Amino acid sequence: MDSFSSPSSSSSPQMSTEDFMDQLKVQLAQAYAEEFLETVRGKCFDKCITKPGSSLSGGEGSCISRCVDRYIEATGIISRALFNAQR
Amino acid sequence: MDASALSNPQLQQMINQEKERAMANEMIAKLTSACWDKCITSTPGSKFSSSESNCLSNCAQRYMDMSIMIVKRFQSMH
């Protein structure tokens, strides 16, 4: 979020509200993505790298791919359970 | 952009929307993490079993039930 505090070279001192909002949306999306990635790294490391070897094995690699896909799927299941099944 | 632009109603509306979105995102992320730990006990397969996906969705809904119960429990204390 550096570009808010210190105006970067691209932003003029009179930045329009629209530009500011666009920039804010991009930064928020980046922050959400980074946080999500960090969570997935933690979860899949726990699940797939149980005994770290001298390199990633093929089995670990395919576990990681499946783990990432399933974590994304799980996020969808949870959000549907929360927001579609309003009781 | 000067500081007075922060009172711009368009910007205010966006900030409020983003606050709500952030709250929802945080809730989903927290529950996904907790329910993943509870429900996905084996190594992830190429698709969820029906018991895993049911567990995930039950987990989220029971968390909401629990939240309501906890609030009620506190409200009944004097």
Backbone of each chain as nested JSON, in Angstrom:
{
  "chains": [
    {"id": "A", "residues": [
      {"number": 1, "name": "MET", "atoms": {"N": [0.821, -1.206, 0.0], "CA": [0.0, 0.0, 0.0], "C": [0.86, 1.262, 0.0]}},
      {"number": 2, "name": "ASP", "atoms": {"N": [2.087, 1.157, -0.511], "CA": [3.005, 2.287, -0.504], "C": [2.536, 3.47, -1.338]}},
      {"number": 3, "name": "SER", "atoms": {"N": [1.907, 3.144, -2.456], "CA": [1.561, 4.213, -3.379], "C": [0.48, 5.142, -2.843]}},
      {"number": 4, "name": "PHE", "atoms": {"N": [-0.126, 4.805, -1.695], "CA": [-1.068, 5.752, -1.094], "C": [-0.326, 6.842, -0.341]}},
      {"number": 5, "name": "SER", "atoms": {"N": [0.633, 6.429, 0.464], "CA": [1.326, 7.392, 1.31], "C": [2.291, 8.264, 0.509]}},
      {"number": 6, "name": "SER", "atoms": {"N": [3.03, 7.625, -0.376], "CA": [3.966, 8.407, -1.171], "C": [3.551, 8.354, -2.637]}},
      {"number": 7, "name": "PRO", "atoms": {"N": [3.038, 9.451, -3.158], "CA": [2.565, 9.432, -4.545], "C": [3.662, 8.934, -5.485]}},
      {"number": 8, "name": "SER", "atoms": {"N": [3.365, 7.954, -6.272], "CA": [4.36, 7.404, -7.177], "C": [4.51, 8.339, -8.366]}},
      {"number": 9, "name": "SER", "atoms": {"N": [5.505, 8.075, -9.17], "CA": [5.799, 8.963, -10.297], "C": [4.619, 9.053, -11.268]}},
      {"number": 10, "name": "SER", "atoms": {"N": [3.839, 7.977, -11.358], "CA": [2.762, 7.961, -12.334], "C": [1.572, 8.825, -11.909]}},
      {"number": 11, "name": "SER", "atoms": {"N": [1.37, 9.021, -10.594], "CA": [0.197, 9.749, -10.153], "C": [0.522, 11.229, -9.962]}},
      {"number": 12, "name": "SER", "atoms": {"N": [-0.245, 12.046, -10.632], "CA": [-0.055, 13.485, -10.509], "C": [-0.565, 13.929, -9.141]}},
      {"number": 13, "name": "PRO", "atoms": {"N": [-0.156, 15.11, -8.653], "CA": [-0.634, 15.556, -7.357], "C": [-2.151, 15.701, -7.337]}},
      {"number": 14, "name": "GLN", "atoms": {"N": [-2.754, 16.003, -8.492], "CA": [-4.209, 16.124, -8.571], "C": [-4.792, 14.87, -9.207]}},
      {"number": 15, "name": "MET", "atoms": {"N": [-4.719, 13.761, -8.496], "CA": [-5.232, 12.501, -9.023], "C": [-6.75, 12.536, -8.923]}},
      {"number": 16, "name": "SER", "atoms": {"N": [-7.423, 12.101, -9.965], "CA": [-8.886, 12.131, -9.918], "C": [-9.402, 11.046, -8.982]}},
      {"number": 17, "name": "THR", "atoms": {"N": [-10.614, 11.261, -8.491], "CA": [-11.229, 10.279, -7.598], "C": [-11.363, 8.932, -8.304]}},
      {"number": 18, "name": "GLU", "atoms": {"N": [-11.706, 8.966, -9.591], "CA": [-11.857, 7.722, -10.353], "C": [-10.551, 6.938, -10.385]}},
      {"number": 19, "name": "ASP", "atoms": {"N": [-9.453, 7.663, -10.659], "CA": [-8.153, 6.989, -10.703], "C": [-7.798, 6.42, -9.345]}},
      {"number": 20, "name": "PHE", "atoms": {"N": [-8.1, 7.201, -8.321], "CA": [-7.797, 6.736, -6.975], "C": [-8.579, 5.464, -6.669]}},
      {"number": 21, "name": "MET", "atoms": {"N": [-9.869, 5.452, -7.025], "CA": [-10.704, 4.283, -6.748], "C": [-10.227, 3.062, -7.527]}},
      {"number": 22, "name": "ASP", "atoms": {"N": [-9.826, 3.294, -8.776], "CA": [-9.307, 2.18, -9.568], "C": [-8.057, 1.593, -8.931]}},
      {"number": 23, "name": "GLN", "atoms": {"N": [-7.189, 2.493, -8.508], "CA": [-5.937, 2.05, -7.906], "C": [-6.197, 1.292, -6.602]}},
      {"number": 24, "name": "LEU", "atoms": {"N": [-7.171, 1.819, -5.848], "CA": [-7.547, 1.176, -4.59], "C": [-8.054, -0.24, -4.84]}},
      {"number": 25, "name": "LYS", "atoms": {"N": [-8.886, -0.397, -5.877], "CA": [-9.433, -1.727, -6.178], "C": [-8.332, -2.711, -6.557]}},
      {"number": 26, "name": "VAL", "atoms": {"N": [-7.385, -2.236, -7.351], "CA": [-6.275, -3.11, -7.751], "C": [-5.474, -3.539, -6.527]}},
      {"number": 27, "name": "GLN", "atoms": {"N": [-5.187, -2.565, -5.667], "CA": [-4.389, -2.876, -4.476], "C": [-5.114, -3.84, -3.546]}},
      {"number": 28, "name": "LEU", "atoms": {"N": [-6.433, -3.647, -3.409], "CA": [-7.207, -4.552, -2.557], "C": [-7.206, -5.958, -3.133]}},
      {"number": 29, "name": "ALA", "atoms": {"N": [-7.392, -6.05, -4.442], "CA": [-7.401, -7.372, -5.078], "C": [-6.056, -8.056, -4.877]}},
      {"number": 30, "name": "GLN", "atoms": {"N": [-4.98, -7.302, -4.985], "CA": [-3.648, -7.872, -4.767], "C": [-3.491, -8.356, -3.331]}},
      {"number": 31, "name": "ALA", "atoms": {"N": [-3.983, -7.543, -2.395], "CA": [-3.855, -7.921, -0.988], "C": [-4.653, -9.19, -0.691]}},
      {"number": 32, "name": "TYR", "atoms": {"N": [-5.88, -9.287, -1.251], "CA": [-6.686, -10.496, -1.035], "C": [-5.988, -11.713, -1.628]}},
      {"number": 33, "name": "ALA", "atoms": {"N": [-5.455, -11.56, -2.823], "CA": [-4.796, -12.674, -3.49], "C": [-3.571, -13.135, -2.704]}},
      {"number": 34, "name": "GLU", "atoms": {"N": [-2.811, -12.171, -2.205], "CA": [-1.617, -12.549, -1.453], "C": [-1.954, -13.293, -0.175]}},
      {"number": 35, "name": "GLU", "atoms": {"N": [-2.999, -12.819, 0.494], "CA": [-3.404, -13.464, 1.73], "C": [-3.893, -14.884, 1.461]}},
      {"number": 36, "name": "PHE", "atoms": {"N": [-4.657, -15.018, 0.378], "CA": [-5.161, -16.337, 0.013], "C": [-4.008, -17.29, -0.313]}},
      {"number": 37, "name": "LEU", "atoms": {"N": [-3.061, -16.786, -1.09], "CA": [-1.891, -17.603, -1.441], "C": [-1.137, -18.064, -0.207]}},
      {"number": 38, "name": "GLU", "atoms": {"N": [-0.976, -17.168, 0.724], "CA": [-0.242, -17.514, 1.942], "C": [-0.963, -18.626, 2.708]}},
      {"number": 39, "name": "THR", "atoms": {"N": [-2.293, -18.526, 2.757], "CA": [-3.073, -19.579, 3.426], "C": [-2.894, -20.916, 2.71]}},
      {"number": 40, "name": "VAL", "atoms": {"N": [-3.015, -20.885, 1.385], "CA": [-2.894, -22.128, 0.609], "C": [-1.501, -22.741, 0.788]}},
      {"number": 41, "name": "ARG", "atoms": {"N": [-0.472, -21.888, 0.787], "CA": [0.887, -22.404, 1.019], "C": [0.958, -23.164, 2.334]}},
      {"number": 42, "name": "GLY", "atoms": {"N": [0.414, -22.546, 3.379], "CA": [0.457, -23.182, 4.694], "C": [-0.271, -24.508, 4.72]}},
      {"number": 43, "name": "LYS", "atoms": {"N": [-1.517, -24.511, 4.176], "CA": [-2.341, -25.719, 4.211], "C": [-1.709, -26.837, 3.398]}},
      {"number": 44, "name": "CYS", "atoms": {"N": [-1.231, -26.519, 2.203], "CA": [-0.723, -27.563, 1.326], "C": [0.663, -28.041, 1.777]}},
      {"number": 45, "name": "PHE", "atoms": {"N": [1.402, -27.174, 2.399], "CA": [2.683, -27.607, 2.957], "C": [2.438, -28.646, 4.051]}},
      {"number": 46, "name": "ASP", "atoms": {"N": [1.469, -28.359, 4.917], "CA": [1.126, -29.308, 5.981], "C": [0.673, -30.651, 5.408]}},
      {"number": 47, "name": "LYS", "atoms": {"N": [-0.171, -30.593, 4.362], "CA": [-0.744, -31.821, 3.815], "C": [0.243, -32.615, 2.966]}},
      {"number": 48, "name": "CYS", "atoms": {"N": [1.025, -31.909, 2.167], "CA": [1.774, -32.61, 1.11], "C": [3.258, -32.802, 1.406]}},
      {"number": 49, "name": "ILE", "atoms": {"N": [3.849, -31.892, 2.142], "CA": [5.29, -32.026, 2.409], "C": [5.449, -32.538, 3.838]}},
      {"number": 50, "name": "THR", "atoms": {"N": [5.182, -33.804, 4.002], "CA": [5.194, -34.343, 5.358], "C": [6.611, -34.693, 5.821]}},
      {"number": 51, "name": "LYS", "atoms": {"N": [7.456, -35.097, 4.849], "CA": [8.849, -35.411, 5.183], "C": [9.738, -34.772, 4.13]}},
      {"number": 52, "name": "PRO", "atoms": {"N": [10.175, -33.53, 4.338], "CA": [10.922, -32.834, 3.293], "C": [12.174, -33.611, 2.867]}},
      {"number": 53, "name": "GLY", "atoms": {"N": [12.274, -33.889, 1.583], "CA": [13.446, -34.594, 1.051], "C": [14.398, -33.622, 0.391]}},
      {"number": 54, "name": "SER", "atoms": {"N": [15.36, -34.159, -0.377], "CA": [16.356, -33.284, -1.007], "C": [15.775, -32.528, -2.202]}},
      {"number": 55, "name": "SER", "atoms": {"N": [14.623, -32.98, -2.72], "CA": [13.912, -32.216, -3.751], "C": [12.433, -32.585, -3.67]}},
      {"number": 56, "name": "LEU", "atoms": {"N": [11.584, -31.786, -4.352], "CA": [10.16, -32.116, -4.367], "C": [9.957, -33.364, -5.207]}},
      {"number": 57, "name": "SER", "atoms": {"N": [9.312, -34.362, -4.668], "CA": [9.071, -35.589, -5.435], "C": [7.861, -35.38, -6.335]}},
      {"number": 58, "name": "GLY", "atoms": {"N": [7.711, -36.279, -7.309], "CA": [6.553, -36.209, -8.197], "C": [5.249, -36.337, -7.425]}},
      {"number": 59, "name": "GLY", "atoms": {"N": [5.268, -37.223, -6.447], "CA": [4.074, -37.414, -5.626], "C": [3.721, -36.158, -4.864]}},
      {"number": 60, "name": "GLU", "atoms": {"N": [4.73, -35.485, -4.34], "CA": [4.476, -34.23, -3.623], "C": [3.922, -33.18, -4.571]}},
      {"number": 61, "name": "GLY", "atoms": {"N": [4.504, -33.134, -5.761], "CA": [4.038, -32.169, -6.764], "C": [2.579, -32.372, -7.119]}},
      {"number": 62, "name": "SER", "atoms": {"N": [2.179, -33.634, -7.333], "CA": [0.772, -33.832, -7.699], "C": [-0.138, -33.605, -6.506]}},
      {"number": 63, "name": "CYS", "atoms": {"N": [0.346, -33.905, -5.305], "CA": [-0.436, -33.599, -4.101], "C": [-0.68, -32.093, -4.005]}},
      {"number": 64, "name": "ILE", "atoms": {"N": [0.369, -31.313, -4.285], "CA": [0.242, -29.856, -4.212], "C": [-0.792, -29.345, -5.219]}},
      {"number": 65, "name": "SER", "atoms": {"N": [-0.735, -29.857, -6.451], "CA": [-1.734, -29.423, -7.444], "C": [-3.147, -29.739, -6.981]}},
      {"number": 66, "name": "ARG", "atoms": {"N": [-3.339, -30.964, -6.494], "CA": [-4.682, -31.339, -6.043], "C": [-5.091, -30.499, -4.851]}},
      {"number": 67, "name": "CYS", "atoms": {"N": [-4.143, -30.262, -3.952], "CA": [-4.432, -29.497, -2.741], "C": [-4.886, -28.077, -3.081]}},
      {"number": 68, "name": "VAL", "atoms": {"N": [-4.189, -27.432, -4.008], "CA": [-4.561, -26.071, -4.424], "C": [-5.975, -26.07, -5.013]}},
      {"number": 69, "name": "ASP", "atoms": {"N": [-6.24, -27.025, -5.925], "CA": [-7.57, -27.112, -6.536], "C": [-8.647, -27.338, -5.484]}},
      {"number": 70, "name": "ARG", "atoms": {"N": [-8.385, -28.265, -4.552], "CA": [-9.387, -28.562, -3.523], "C": [-9.583, -27.377, -2.577]}},
      {"number": 71, "name": "TYR", "atoms": {"N": [-8.514, -26.65, -2.274], "CA": [-8.681, -25.519, -1.347], "C": [-9.556, -24.44, -1.978]}},
      {"number": 72, "name": "ILE", "atoms": {"N": [-9.35, -24.226, -3.29], "CA": [-10.187, -23.244, -3.996], "C": [-11.64, -23.729, -4.002]}},
      {"number": 73, "name": "GLU", "atoms": {"N": [-11.813, -25.039, -4.255], "CA": [-13.163, -25.61, -4.256], "C": [-13.802, -25.478, -2.871]}},
      {"number": 74, "name": "ALA", "atoms": {"N": [-13.018, -25.738, -1.832], "CA": [-13.53, -25.643, -0.463], "C": [-13.988, -24.217, -0.157]}},
      {"number": 75, "name": "THR", "atoms": {"N": [-13.237, -23.235, -0.638], "CA": [-13.622, -21.839, -0.425], "C": [-14.993, -21.556, -1.045]}},
      {"number": 76, "name": "GLY", "atoms": {"N": [-15.229, -22.118, -2.228], "CA": [-16.525, -21.966, -2.881], "C": [-17.646, -22.64, -2.092]}},
      {"number": 77, "name": "ILE", "atoms": {"N": [-17.38, -23.851, -1.6], "CA": [-18.393, -24.579, -0.815], "C": [-18.751, -23.787, 0.441]}},
      {"number": 78, "name": "ILE", "atoms": {"N": [-17.743, -23.274, 1.126], "CA": [-17.981, -22.514, 2.355], "C": [-18.78, -21.241, 2.053]}},
      {"number": 79, "name": "SER", "atoms": {"N": [-18.412, -20.517, 1.004], "CA": [-19.14, -19.27, 0.773], "C": [-20.572, -19.548, 0.343]}},
      {"number": 80, "name": "ARG", "atoms": {"N": [-20.791, -20.631, -0.39], "CA": [-22.17, -20.98, -0.74], "C": [-22.958, -21.377, 0.504]}},
      {"number": 81, "name": "ALA", "atoms": {"N": [-22.327, -22.145, 1.385], "CA": [-23.019, -22.577, 2.608], "C": [-23.374, -21.377, 3.467]}},
      {"number": 82, "name": "LEU", "atoms": {"N": [-22.517, -20.356, 3.474], "CA": [-22.775, -19.185, 4.309], "C": [-23.826, -18.264, 3.717]}},
      {"number": 83, "name": "PHE", "atoms": {"N": [-23.744, -18.028, 2.415], "CA": [-24.559, -16.963, 1.85], "C": [-25.762, -17.428, 1.052]}},
      {"number": 84, "name": "ASN", "atoms": {"N": [-25.789, -18.682, 0.63], "CA": [-26.957, -19.128, -0.132], "C": [-27.982, -19.827, 0.746]}},
      {"number": 85, "name": "ALA", "atoms": {"N": [-27.49, -20.455, 1.798], "CA": [-28.411, -21.183, 2.674], "C": [-28.768, -20.316, 3.868]}},
      {"number": 86, "name": "GLN", "atoms": {"N": [-29.303, -19.119, 3.597], "CA": [-29.716, -18.233, 4.683], "C": [-30.932, -18.852, 5.36]}},
      {"number": 87, "name": "ARG", "atoms": {"N": [-30.75, -19.212, 6.615], "CA": [-31.884, -19.802, 7.291], "C": [-32.529, -18.772, 8.225]}}
    ]},
    {"id": "B", "residues": [
      {"number": 1, "name": "MET", "atoms": {"N": [-4.74, 14.293, -5.873], "CA": [-6.012, 14.257, -5.124], "C": [-5.808, 14.867, -3.75]}},
      {"number": 2, "name": "ASP", "atoms": {"N": [-6.606, 15.871, -3.387], "CA": [-6.424, 16.467, -2.057], "C": [-7.303, 15.757, -1.039]}},
      {"number": 3, "name": "ALA", "atoms": {"N": [-7.078, 16.088, 0.213], "CA": [-7.745, 15.357, 1.296], "C": [-9.26, 15.529, 1.26]}},
      {"number": 4, "name": "SER", "atoms": {"N": [-9.735, 16.667, 0.768], "CA": [-11.185, 16.908, 0.756], "C": [-11.904, 15.893, -0.138]}},
      {"number": 5, "name": "ALA", "atoms": {"N": [-11.189, 15.299, -1.076], "CA": [-11.791, 14.296, -1.95], "C": [-12.25, 13.066, -1.171]}},
      {"number": 6, "name": "LEU", "atoms": {"N": [-11.702, 12.866, 0.017], "CA": [-12.095, 11.715, 0.824], "C": [-13.549, 11.82, 1.285]}},
      {"number": 7, "name": "SER", "atoms": {"N": [-14.112, 13.036, 1.236], "CA": [-15.521, 13.174, 1.61], "C": [-16.423, 13.023, 0.389]}},
      {"number": 8, "name": "ASN", "atoms": {"N": [-15.835, 12.787, -0.753], "CA": [-16.588, 12.529, -1.978], "C": [-17.554, 11.352, -1.768]}},
      {"number": 9, "name": "PRO", "atoms": {"N": [-18.865, 11.57, -2.011], "CA": [-19.833, 10.49, -1.739], "C": [-19.58, 9.221, -2.544]}},
      {"number": 10, "name": "GLN", "atoms": {"N": [-19.086, 9.401, -3.759], "CA": [-18.781, 8.239, -4.607], "C": [-17.708, 7.356, -3.945]}},
      {"number": 11, "name": "LEU", "atoms": {"N": [-16.71, 8.044, -3.419], "CA": [-15.611, 7.334, -2.76], "C": [-16.079, 6.718, -1.446]}},
      {"number": 12, "name": "GLN", "atoms": {"N": [-16.898, 7.468, -0.714], "CA": [-17.453, 6.952, 0.542], "C": [-18.23, 5.668, 0.302]}},
      {"number": 13, "name": "GLN", "atoms": {"N": [-19.039, 5.68, -0.754], "CA": [-19.862, 4.504, -1.067], "C": [-18.968, 3.308, -1.384]}},
      {"number": 14, "name": "MET", "atoms": {"N": [-17.914, 3.564, -2.154], "CA": [-17.009, 2.479, -2.5], "C": [-16.317, 1.924, -1.259]}},
      {"number": 15, "name": "ILE", "atoms": {"N": [-15.896, 2.835, -0.377], "CA": [-15.206, 2.388, 0.838], "C": [-16.13, 1.528, 1.688]}},
      {"number": 16, "name": "ASN", "atoms": {"N": [-17.408, 1.95, 1.788], "CA": [-18.352, 1.135, 2.555], "C": [-18.568, -0.232, 1.937]}},
      {"number": 17, "name": "GLN", "atoms": {"N": [-18.669, -0.264, 0.609], "CA": [-18.821, -1.556, -0.081], "C": [-17.61, -2.442, 0.167]}},
      {"number": 18, "name": "GLU", "atoms": {"N": [-16.436, -1.826, 0.096], "CA": [-15.212, -2.596, 0.281], "C": [-15.073, -3.108, 1.711]}},
      {"number": 19, "name": "LYS", "atoms": {"N": [-15.58, -2.321, 2.668], "CA": [-15.566, -2.776, 4.063], "C": [-16.405, -4.033, 4.217]}},
      {"number": 20, "name": "GLU", "atoms": {"N": [-17.589, -4.011, 3.603], "CA": [-18.46, -5.185, 3.677], "C": [-17.823, -6.384, 3.001]}},
      {"number": 21, "name": "ARG", "atoms": {"N": [-17.225, -6.124, 1.842], "CA": [-16.578, -7.202, 1.123], "C": [-15.418, -7.789, 1.935]}},
      {"number": 22, "name": "ALA", "atoms": {"N": [-14.674, -6.897, 2.594], "CA": [-13.547, -7.36, 3.401], "C": [-14.03, -8.232, 4.554]}},
      {"number": 23, "name": "MET", "atoms": {"N": [-15.148, -7.825, 5.176], "CA": [-15.687, -8.62, 6.279], "C": [-16.118, -9.996, 5.806]}},
      {"number": 24, "name": "ALA", "atoms": {"N": [-16.814, -10.033, 4.659], "CA": [-17.267, -11.308, 4.114], "C": [-16.07, -12.188, 3.732]}},
      {"number": 25, "name": "ASN", "atoms": {"N": [-15.093, -11.587, 3.069], "CA": [-13.892, -12.332, 2.69], "C": [-13.188, -12.938, 3.894]}},
      {"number": 26, "name": "GLU", "atoms": {"N": [-13.092, -12.134, 4.943], "CA": [-12.387, -12.58, 6.136], "C": [-13.101, -13.765, 6.772]}},
      {"number": 27, "name": "MET", "atoms": {"N": [-14.428, -13.654, 6.81], "CA": [-15.257, -14.729, 7.366], "C": [-15.08, -16.021, 6.556]}},
      {"number": 28, "name": "ILE", "atoms": {"N": [-15.163, -15.884, 5.245], "CA": [-15.02, -17.063, 4.377], "C": [-13.63, -17.68, 4.54]}},
      {"number": 29, "name": "ALA", "atoms": {"N": [-12.608, -16.822, 4.576], "CA": [-11.241, -17.336, 4.697], "C": [-11.045, -18.061, 6.018]}},
      {"number": 30, "name": "LYS", "atoms": {"N": [-11.571, -17.484, 7.092], "CA": [-11.399, -18.073, 8.409], "C": [-12.105, -19.426, 8.501]}},
      {"number": 31, "name": "LEU", "atoms": {"N": [-13.358, -19.452, 8.004], "CA": [-14.117, -20.707, 8.061], "C": [-13.543, -21.765, 7.126]}},
      {"number": 32, "name": "THR", "atoms": {"N": [-13.072, -21.345, 5.962], "CA": [-12.477, -22.335, 5.055], "C": [-11.281, -22.996, 5.727]}},
      {"number": 33, "name": "SER", "atoms": {"N": [-10.459, -22.163, 6.368], "CA": [-9.287, -22.697, 7.046], "C": [-9.671, -23.661, 8.17]}},
      {"number": 34, "name": "ALA", "atoms": {"N": [-10.606, -23.245, 9.019], "CA": [-11.0, -24.08, 10.152], "C": [-11.68, -25.369, 9.686]}},
      {"number": 35, "name": "CYS", "atoms": {"N": [-12.576, -25.262, 8.691], "CA": [-13.333, -26.424, 8.232], "C": [-12.448, -27.366, 7.404]}},
      {"number": 36, "name": "TRP", "atoms": {"N": [-11.489, -26.798, 6.708], "CA": [-10.513, -27.633, 5.976], "C": [-9.789, -28.533, 6.973]}},
      {"number": 37, "name": "ASP", "atoms": {"N": [-9.335, -27.951, 8.072], "CA": [-8.621, -28.737, 9.077], "C": [-9.503, -29.826, 9.687]}},
      {"number": 38, "name": "LYS", "atoms": {"N": [-10.784, -29.519, 9.895], "CA": [-11.689, -30.497, 10.49], "C": [-12.115, -31.576, 9.507]}},
      {"number": 39, "name": "CYS", "atoms": {"N": [-12.384, -31.185, 8.265], "CA": [-13.047, -32.108, 7.332], "C": [-12.105, -32.84, 6.384]}},
      {"number": 40, "name": "ILE", "atoms": {"N": [-10.989, -32.238, 6.029], "CA": [-10.094, -32.861, 5.047], "C": [-8.931, -33.484, 5.805]}},
      {"number": 41, "name": "THR", "atoms": {"N": [-9.144, -34.712, 6.213], "CA": [-8.159, -35.348, 7.083], "C": [-7.129, -36.164, 6.302]}},
      {"number": 42, "name": "SER", "atoms": {"N": [-7.502, -36.613, 5.09], "CA": [-6.522, -37.373, 4.303], "C": [-5.862, -36.449, 3.292]}},
      {"number": 43, "name": "THR", "atoms": {"N": [-4.906, -36.976, 2.505], "CA": [-4.292, -36.129, 1.487], "C": [-5.334, -35.797, 0.419]}},
      {"number": 44, "name": "PRO", "atoms": {"N": [-5.321, -34.563, -0.081], "CA": [-6.358, -34.128, -1.02], "C": [-6.4, -35.005, -2.272]}},
      {"number": 45, "name": "GLY", "atoms": {"N": [-7.584, -35.452, -2.645], "CA": [-7.753, -36.281, -3.83], "C": [-8.072, -35.425, -5.047]}},
      {"number": 46, "name": "SER", "atoms": {"N": [-8.358, -36.103, -6.179], "CA": [-8.637, -35.332, -7.384], "C": [-10.055, -34.753, -7.368]}},
      {"number": 47, "name": "LYS", "atoms": {"N": [-10.892, -35.264, -6.476], "CA": [-12.152, -34.559, -6.203], "C": [-12.591, -34.845, -4.774]}},
      {"number": 48, "name": "PHE", "atoms": {"N": [-13.424, -33.952, -4.222], "CA": [-13.903, -34.171, -2.858], "C": [-14.865, -35.346, -2.834]}},
      {"number": 49, "name": "SER", "atoms": {"N": [-14.819, -36.142, -1.785], "CA": [-15.85, -37.166, -1.604], "C": [-17.099, -36.422, -1.131]}},
      {"number": 50, "name": "SER", "atoms": {"N": [-18.25, -37.091, -1.244], "CA": [-19.469, -36.389, -0.827], "C": [-19.436, -36.122, 0.668]}},
      {"number": 51, "name": "SER", "atoms": {"N": [-18.761, -37.012, 1.428], "CA": [-18.727, -36.758, 2.866], "C": [-17.836, -35.548, 3.179]}},
      {"number": 52, "name": "GLU", "atoms": {"N": [-16.777, -35.372, 2.395], "CA": [-15.936, -34.194, 2.619], "C": [-16.691, -32.908, 2.284]}},
      {"number": 53, "name": "SER", "atoms": {"N": [-17.372, -32.884, 1.143], "CA": [-18.055, -31.634, 0.799], "C": [-19.247, -31.37, 1.714]}},
      {"number": 54, "name": "ASN", "atoms": {"N": [-19.952, -32.441, 2.14], "CA": [-21.026, -32.234, 3.121], "C": [-20.467, -31.715, 4.435]}},
      {"number": 55, "name": "CYS", "atoms": {"N": [-19.325, -32.276, 4.834], "CA": [-18.709, -31.842, 6.084], "C": [-18.365, -30.352, 6.015]}},
      {"number": 56, "name": "LEU", "atoms": {"N": [-17.803, -29.917, 4.885], "CA": [-17.434, -28.502, 4.736], "C": [-18.665, -27.606, 4.841]}},
      {"number": 57, "name": "SER", "atoms": {"N": [-19.724, -27.984, 4.169], "CA": [-20.867, -27.091, 4.197], "C": [-21.591, -27.15, 5.537]}},
      {"number": 58, "name": "ASN", "atoms": {"N": [-21.661, -28.345, 6.15], "CA": [-22.205, -28.414, 7.518], "C": [-21.37, -27.598, 8.492]}},
      {"number": 59, "name": "CYS", "atoms": {"N": [-20.064, -27.69, 8.317], "CA": [-19.147, -26.988, 9.213], "C": [-19.422, -25.481, 9.22]}},
      {"number": 60, "name": "ALA", "atoms": {"N": [-19.594, -24.916, 8.026], "CA": [-19.858, -23.477, 7.936], "C": [-21.201, -23.122, 8.568]}},
      {"number": 61, "name": "GLN", "atoms": {"N": [-22.219, -23.969, 8.281], "CA": [-23.542, -23.65, 8.811], "C": [-23.607, -23.83, 10.329]}},
      {"number": 62, "name": "ARG", "atoms": {"N": [-22.944, -24.856, 10.84], "CA": [-22.945, -25.057, 12.296], "C": [-22.186, -23.952, 13.014]}},
      {"number": 63, "name": "TYR", "atoms": {"N": [-21.162, -23.417, 12.342], "CA": [-20.433, -22.301, 12.942], "C": [-21.368, -21.119, 13.138]}},
      {"number": 64, "name": "MET", "atoms": {"N": [-22.236, -20.879, 12.133], "CA": [-23.189, -19.779, 12.249], "C": [-24.181, -20.051, 13.38]}},
      {"number": 65, "name": "ASP", "atoms": {"N": [-24.68, -21.287, 13.466], "CA": [-25.594, -21.647, 14.559], "C": [-24.93, -21.404, 15.908]}},
      {"number": 66, "name": "MET", "atoms": {"N": [-23.67, -21.84, 15.976], "CA": [-22.937, -21.678, 17.226], "C": [-22.786, -20.204, 17.593]}},
      {"number": 67, "name": "SER", "atoms": {"N": [-22.474, -19.384, 16.597], "CA": [-22.307, -17.955, 16.863], "C": [-23.565, -17.37, 17.487]}},
      {"number": 68, "name": "ILE", "atoms": {"N": [-24.715, -17.757, 16.935], "CA": [-25.983, -17.256, 17.457], "C": [-26.194, -17.729, 18.892]}},
      {"number": 69, "name": "MET", "atoms": {"N": [-25.875, -19.021, 19.122], "CA": [-26.033, -19.572, 20.472], "C": [-25.173, -18.843, 21.492]}},
      {"number": 70, "name": "ILE", "atoms": {"N": [-23.939, -18.547, 21.086], "CA": [-23.018, -17.882, 22.009], "C": [-23.533, -16.488, 22.366]}},
      {"number": 71, "name": "VAL", "atoms": {"N": [-24.021, -15.774, 21.357], "CA": [-24.574, -14.44, 21.614], "C": [-25.748, -14.552, 22.594]}},
      {"number": 72, "name": "LYS", "atoms": {"N": [-26.63, -15.527, 22.36], "CA": [-27.796, -15.7, 23.238], "C": [-27.366, -16.034, 24.66]}},
      {"number": 73, "name": "ARG", "atoms": {"N": [-26.335, -16.882, 24.754], "CA": [-25.834, -17.281, 26.074], "C": [-25.351, -16.06, 26.844]}},
      {"number": 74, "name": "PHE", "atoms": {"N": [-24.634, -15.185, 26.148], "CA": [-24.139, -13.968, 26.806], "C": [-25.275, -13.028, 27.168]}},
      {"number": 75, "name": "GLN", "atoms": {"N": [-26.274, -12.988, 26.285], "CA": [-27.402, -12.093, 26.549], "C": [-28.188, -12.548, 27.762]}},
      {"number": 76, "name": "SER", "atoms": {"N": [-28.191, -13.86, 28.034], "CA": [-28.968, -14.364, 29.159], "C": [-28.24, -14.176, 30.488]}},
      {"number": 77, "name": "MET", "atoms": {"N": [-26.992, -13.72, 30.434], "CA": [-26.259, -13.455, 31.686], "C": [-26.546, -12.027, 32.136]}},
      {"number": 78, "name": "HIS", "atoms": {"N": [-26.543, -11.837, 33.441], "CA": [-26.81, -10.468, 33.902], "C": [-25.676, -9.912, 34.726]}}
    ]}
  ]
}
